[in-house]
């Protein structure tokens, strides 16, 4: 049980945080959004997981493109 807790903590801390950002945008808690991705990945044979990775990549690109720069030397 301790190993599962450590893995969960690491994923929540260092993950892409797609679910939490999507939940924040929708104005709801992150847990139902995470459950939605888990259930869709089981029922649709991995399409939910692929969708999760696409959203993670898209959010990462958006963060890189629209990052606020404080000075010219931050490039």
C-alpha positions in Angstrom: 0.0 0.0 0.0 2.9 2.3 0.7 4.3 1.9 -2.7 1.0 2.7 -4.3 0.8 5.9 -2.2 4.3 6.9 -3.2 3.5 6.3 -6.9 0.3 8.3 -6.7 2.0 11.2 -4.9 4.8 11.3 -7.5 2.3 11.3 -10.4 0.2 14.0 -8.8 3.2 16.2 -8.0 5.2 15.7 -11.2 2.5 14.8 -13.7 1.1 17.0 -16.5 -1.8 18.0 -14.3 -4.2 17.9 -17.3 -7.1 16.8 -15.1 -6.7 19.5 -12.5 -6.3 22.2 -15.1 -9.3 21.0 -17.1 -11.3 20.8 -13.9 -10.3 24.3 -12.9 -11.4 25.5 -16.3 -14.8 23.7 -15.9 -15.2 24.9 -12.4 -15.3 21.5 -10.8 -13.2 19.2 -8.7 -10.3 17.3 -10.2 -11.4 13.8 -8.9 -14.4 13.4 -11.3 -12.3 14.5 -14.2 -9.7 11.9 -13.4 -12.3 9.2 -13.0 -13.7 10.2 -16.4 -10.3 9.7 -18.0 -9.8 6.4 -16.2 -13.2 5.0 -17.2 -12.9 6.1 -20.8 -9.5 4.5 -21.1 -10.9 1.2 -19.8 -14.1 1.2 -21.8 -12.7 2.5 -25.1 -9.5 0.4 -25.1 -7.1 3.2 -24.4 -8.6 6.1 -26.4 -9.0 8.1 -23.1 -5.3 7.7 -22.3 -4.4 8.9 -25.8 -6.7 11.9 -25.4 -5.0 12.6 -22.0 -1.6 12.6 -23.6 -2.8 14.8 -26.5 -4.2 17.3 -23.9 -1.0 17.2 -21.9 1.1 17.9 -24.9 -1.2 20.7 -26.0 -1.2 22.3 -22.5 2.6 22.1 -22.4 2.9 23.9 -25.8 0.4 26.5 -24.7 2.4 27.2 -21.5 5.6 27.5 -23.6 4.1 29.8 -26.1 2.1 32.1 -23.8 4.7 32.2 -21.0 5.0 35.7 -19.5 8.5 37.1 -19.9 9.6 39.6 -17.3 12.5 40.9 -19.4 14.2 40.6 -22.7 16.9 38.3 -21.2 14.3 35.5 -20.3 14.4 34.1 -23.9 
